[in-house]
Amino acid sequence: MSPQTRRETREDRREHDVCRDESLLLCAGAGLCQASLITIMASADAFAARLAASTLQAAELATLQTRYLAASLAEMQTLRAAAPVVAPAALAAHAVSQVRQDPPSAFYGAPVVT
């Protein structure tokens, strides 16, 4: 083999190695992208499932609250109908306003000695 042929053979090998490395990098990048996409899709599915469950729970809670409110209102109506009539003046609320001020302290604003 002549030196020229050896040089050409080495250059061909280098080009082949570079192409092979680029192909490997491309495949590795595609694999990473695919794994990331699968992870994102699974995360989105899990989020959608939690959102649906949360919406269902909120609807059930609202139904229970409405049911209890209706039951308590019905109970209040029966108690009101059975209660004796009270004069409106007896039901009035009395409000008292009071302002209290503490006496000034002898120590307020005094210098601190250490």
ZAGUVEX-204940 format. One record per residue (C-alpha): x, y, z. Coordinates in steps of 0.02 Angstrom, whole numbers, plus 32768, in hexadecimal, padded with zeros to 4 digits. Each point is the difference from the previous one (the first is absolute). Layout:
<rs>
XYZ
...
</rs>
This chain:
<rs>
800080008000
804080A87FD2
7FFF80928079
7F7D80577F94
7F8D7F69800A
80187FF580BC
7FD680B88013
7F627FED7F97
7FCF7F668064
8015805F80A4
7F9B80927FBE
7F777F8A7FC9
7FFD7FB080AC
7FF780AA8054
7F7080357F91
7FAA7F5B8024
801C801580BC
7FBE80B27FFA
7F647FC97FA1
7FE77F708078
801480738097
7F84807C7FB6
7F847F737FE1
80167FC280B3
7FE780B08044
7F6680177F94
7FB77F5A803D
8028802B80B4
7FAE80AA7FEE
7F667FB37FB1
7FF67F82808E
800B808B8080
7F7B80657FA7
7F8E7F697FF8
80197FDB80BA
7FDD80B6802A
7F6480007F96
7FC17F618053
8020804C80AB
7FA580A17FD2
7F6B7FA07FBB
7FF67F94809C
8009809B806C
7F7680547F9B
7F937F648010
801C7FFA80BC
7FD680BA800E
7F617FE97F9B
7FCC7F6E806E
801F806380A0
7FA180957FB9
7F6C7F927FD4
80027FB180AD
800B80AB8051
7F6E80407F99
7F9A7F67802F
8029801780B8
7FD380B87FF8
7F587FD57FB1
7FDF7F7C8086
802E807B8089
7F8D80857FB7
7F737F817FF9
801C7FCF80B6
800780B68036
7F5E80257FA4
7FAE7F67804B
8034803080B2
7FCB80B47FE5
7F557FCA7FC3
7FEE7F8A8095
80308086807D
7F8B807F7FAF
7F727F828007
80287FDF80B7
800280BA8025
7F5780147FAC
7FB37F79806D
804D804E809D
7FC280AC7FCD
7F517FC27FE1
7FFB7FAB80AB
804C8095805E
7F8F80818053
7FF180AB7FB0
808080798047
7FF080BB7FF5
807B80517F86
804080728089
803C7F6A8063
806B7FC77F6E
805A80A77FEA
80BB80048019
80508080806F
80AA80447FD2
80718052807C
809A805F7FCA
808B8010807D
80AC804F7FEF
80837FDA8081
80AA804E800A
808A7FBC806E
80598080806C
80AB80307FBF
808C7F998048
808D80528061
807B7F907FA6
7FC7802D7F51
808A805B7FA5
807A7FED8090
80B67FE97FCF
80437F4F800E
809C7FEE806A
80697F647FEB
</rs>
